[in-house]
Amino acid sequence: PILPHDSTLYIDKTMTIRLRKYKENHIPSQVQTYTYIFEDKKEYPTIFLTAPDKLWWGDSIGILYDSAGKTNAYNNVEIPVSIEYMRNNKREFYENAGCSLRGSYSRELPQKEFDIDFRNTYAKSSLQYNLYGRKSGEYNKFMLRNGGQDWWTTSIRDNIAATLAKEIGIDYQAFSPTRVYINGQYWGHYTIQENSGDEYVTSNYGLDKDDFSIVGIYGNPLHGNSQKFNEMMRNIENTDFAIDSIFNKFIQFFDNNQLKLYTALQIFIGNREFPGNNVKLWYDNDGRLPFRFILYDTDLAQASFWDYHYNSFDYLLSPEKMNWSNPPTSTLLWRKLFSNISWKHSFLLSLSDELNNHLSPDNHIRIIDSLTSIVENEMQDHRKRWPMITSDWNHEVQRLREFATVRQDIVRQQSIERFGLGGICSVSVAVHPPYASGTIKVSKSIATSQMQQAVFFQDVPLPLSITEHPQWKFLHWRIGDSIFSTDKNVIMLPDTVSMNIIAEFVQDSTTMGNAIPIVINEIMYKAADSKDMKDWIELTNYGNESY
């Protein structure tokens, strides 16, 4: 409708209004879009996408048209949209951008996924806003993901895996939960997600687009060229990696620590598409930076449609194709890696460290509960909007918790069986005397001066190290009364179900000076009135003299 300039428009329900100014003998103004929401979730992050109805639902060009056996989901059309982002009842940004459907399987779902691209064609070539609260606050594009193949169950599996990857320290896609409206209609829960293509590297590592390449596991170039990767893979096929000197030259291509952690996480989450699908890595074209994998699209993981015992090793290390996810070309790299005994041991040690820490049940469940608390109320509205999702969301989230509870032990047992290990070894460490001051490190799982325990694999070399503190001198390592080393740094081979390791110290008289070996052992402060214990402290003298 055309309204006089002094008109009043009354709004009493959620809707989107597009306004344009007209004046005789003047060019019309840019279209301005305003969405008004009359709902009780104004604090929740919300994206409003607005375009003429025919671009969404028109039978000839509408990207969401799907009726009477005809769909436009595969037409690969980008439409111009206005995009508004609100959180905490405040409009954070308003821009014009391009919107297109994305994904493969997700195009079959009633709720589609979208790519949002910022181009000069529409207005600005980039979005100046920190969507994820990390690093760069400038983006050329982002995705609106619906959970992909996890859409029917929880929609958060990929987000959980991304959070684990972030804590472990490997490349992952940042994300932010949101709700989406299309032309004022509620369209359900999504996650704003970082693109895993060229923009990932430019925004996270500050490289120009011409300076790096991204390649799929089959050697297909996704950005730049794949010549360097393909040449490397051709060379390794007939190379004996059991020879350390040959292997050591090869492994320099990779960020080896990141490679081990990426592999450990994919095995732990039981990703059914690994290693044959949704696997990519990037590298600097000049060879200054090593190859690094990017974790993405892990919807078919964490027991999404299968039980908790999925054995990733079986598929990853099989020379034969077992199903669509592990053709021999995709498994070649890992089969070669595990043929080197040193790398295998190093991997198993890294796996142990992560199972003791980031991949422990407590930490995994903490992440699940944290994400659940953010989206659980939104999921009620989401499932009303998409009633064909009949699974019980709370039940599916509980399955995730159960997976997190048992997966640590399952992966340990699968590792033992795959590599013929003797079992697990529960290692506890402590300093002696107990008041001595020194820090013990057991691989990356323990760094303490107090009694602490962690689980490692038998038959896998385990590094121990000690850091002396002032006034204390390290003497030796012992198990029971048996001294096994006087070196501060030592590698031992666990061969029993448990080991109690003691780092023995003695007071260093050369640095003691006038220090008195008295410590505060206990404090009572403000005891309950019924106890009438007053305030007090208990001192313990660990020396040989009285004071």
Secondary structure, 3 states (H helix, E strand, C coil): CCCCCCCCCCCCCCEEEEECCCCCCCCCCCCEEEEECCCCCCCCCEEEEECCHHHHHCCCCCCCCEECCEECCCCCCCEEEEEEEEECCEEEEEEEEEEEECCCHHHHCCCCCEEEECCCCCCCCCEECCCCCCCCCEECEEEEECCHHHCCCCCCHHHHHHHHHHHHCCEECCEEEEEEEECCEEEEEEEEECCCCHHHHHHHHCCCHHHEEEEECCCCEEECCCHHHHHHHHHHCCCCCCCHHHHHHHHCCECHHHHHHHHHHHHHHCCCCCCCCCCEEEEECCCCCCEEEEECCCCCCCCCCCCCCCCHHHHHCCCCCCCCCCCHHHHHHHHHHHCCHHHHHHHHHHHHHHHHCCCCHHHHHHHHHHHHHHHHHHHHHHHHHCCCCCCCHHHHHHHHHHHHHHHHHHHHHHHHHHHCCCCEEEEEEEEECCCCCEEEEECCCEEECCCEEEEEECCCCEEEEEEECCCEEEEEEEECCEEEECCCEEEECCCCCEEEEEEEEEECHHHHCCCCCEEEEEEECCCCCCCCCCCEEEEEECCCCCC
